[in-house]
Amino acid sequence: MKEAQQPGSIKRYMKFVRPYRWQIVGTLLIGIVKFAIPLLIPLLMKYVVDDIVNNDLLQSDEKVNNLVWVMGGTAILFLVIRPPIEYYRQYFAQWTGNKILFDIRDQLFDHIQRLSLKYYSNTKAGEVISRVVHDVEQTKNFVMIGLMNLWLDIATIIIAVAIMLTMDVPLTLVSLLLFPFYAFSVKYFFGRLRSLTRFRSQALAEVQGFLHERVQGIPVIKSFAVEPIEQKNFGKYNANFLERALDHTRWNAKAFAVVNTITDIAPLIVIGYSGYQVIQENLTLGTMVAFIAYIDRLYNPLRRLVNQSTTLTQSIASMDRVFEFIDEPYDITDAPDAKPVRQVRGDVQFDHVSFRYNDEDLDVLQDIHLHIQSGETVALVGMSGGGKSSLISLLPRFYDVTSGRILLDGEDVRTLQVRSLRDQIGIVLQDNILFSESVKENIRLGKPDATDEEIFAAAKAANAHDFIQELPQGYDTAVGERGVKLSGGQKQRVAIARVFLKNPPILVLDEATSALDLESEHMIQEALELLAKDRTTFIVAHRLSTITHADRIVVITGGRIIEDGSHQELMSQKGAYYDLFNVQQLEG
């Protein structure tokens, strides 16, 4: 992937910010009032010192009376007026930031669903999750700091400098003496910090990707007793993240040491110069006290900017990673003139199809030519790795052919709208994934607007209704992640039920019964035969005894079709199918 450039990332991020620009402007105006109110305190200190405490024209009682009035007014300002301002500033700032993140994640999830299986076969799920959750959350700091706090701090500095200029111009210039050194040091140190932050984020994403994969594979780790090996593997990722984090920390520490030294020296210069001016009677004591207080108000925003610069740098680096992910191209897209699929007869032709997963790989399918009539049941058999599953994955365009074409009712599938094409195909896999919601919601995936009655009918057709009713909450029982609370046979019947509900004209069964016990296999085989009736059906099977009823059996070896015919025809030829069938019968 190409490294994203900062201006481009910020410019693109601003497209998400733009719909909320008036909320941000309103928040800034409220924030300026919030930050301006404390700037009155140094003026208050000057007034109390020069006009009350050191005023020889006032009696003691008058001084106390004036002090009470001033402090009473100040108390009203800070106890009555400022709290609501603080509340609404915080509320609108967080509201705006969270709405922007909502919009970004919404677009990212749409992007996730559009990416092809090829992308996911080369990318860890944990890294994708890291970008959508962790990196997007980090970009919120750009809104809070870069678009709000930064401008509020700048506004605070401008207001403070303006007030200081009205009191004493030379002393104000002395107060600003170290500003150029501050600006240079920030630019020097925090320029490189961004790239270090990106390296750290990538290392963290790799840790998360490893963890996500291993957490899912805990049963495998325990069954093979490889905990020490996996601990060592995790240590490599963890050590890499530690190294990147320490690189980041070292540079960050240097930046803080230099910049904070500058901001610490500035008040000392002001104290020394203003003290000398007071001794020379060129400055009042109240003005000196006010200036020292304003130096704190002046350099506190600068310290805050330094402290927040790491967070802001992390935010921009995360922004780069988010847009780097968004820029992942789609392998499977609709052609500009793609047509929707409407009435499907189910006539499918693989016209001299070849296919490889990656450009540098060898072909897994070579010159496949196969014509399946509407309503025909075709079984694809052969040794593992022969290309059977690869072939059927081309029909719904999970991948596109490398050469040749696939025709559906005479139309090249690449000229059809992908979503409407997949609406016409129902797929039952060996390991069907169920989501952690209820049984009912998992079946409803087949037809999102289905009624409960339609769901029940589909479950009955799939021989699933009886066992579902016996679950603790029936159809409302949550099945757990990937359907962990159900047996293999139960999961398979739920998956078949949602295909019944979808009612597609084309059916694909990929090793749908190979991992089941005999009782489950019998019930599922019965449901599948009912499901396949009057549909064009593709069956990928390992156990040949389950596909003898197919209209045609196609034997694929090494990515090529070597035999094609009915069970009786292929048995009479005494070729590859005959040998496979007899071996399995002997094993049985």
Secondary structure, DSSP 8 states (H G I E B T S, - for coil): -----HHHHHHHHHHHHGGGHHHHHHHHHHHHHHHHGGGHHHHHHHIIIIIIIT-TTS-HHHHHHHHHHHHHHHHHIIIIIHHHHHHHHHHHHHHHHHHHHHHHHHHHHHHHHHS-HHHHHSS-HHHHHHIIIIIHHHHHHIIIIIIIIHHHHHHHHHHHHHHHHHH-HHHHHHHTTTHHHHHHHHHHHHHHHHHHHHHHHHHHHHHHHHHHHHHHTHHHHHHTT-HHHHHHHHHHHHHHHHHHHHHHHHHHHHHHHHHHHHHHHHHHHHHHHHHHHHHTTSS-HHHHHHHHHHHHHHHHHHHHHHHHHHHHHHHHHHHHHHHHHHT---SS---TT-B--------EEEEEEEE-SSTTS--SEEEEEEEE-TT-EEEEE-STTSSHHHHHHHTTTSS--SEEEEEETTEEGGGB-HHHHHHTEEEE-SS----SSBHHHHHHTT-TT--HHHHHHHHHHTT-HHHHHTSTTGGG-B--GGGTTS-HHHHHHHHHHHHHHH--SEEEEESTTTTS-HHHHHHHHHHHHHHHTTSEEEEE-S-GGGSTTSSEEEEEETTEEEEEE-HHHHHHHTSHHHHHHHHHHHH-
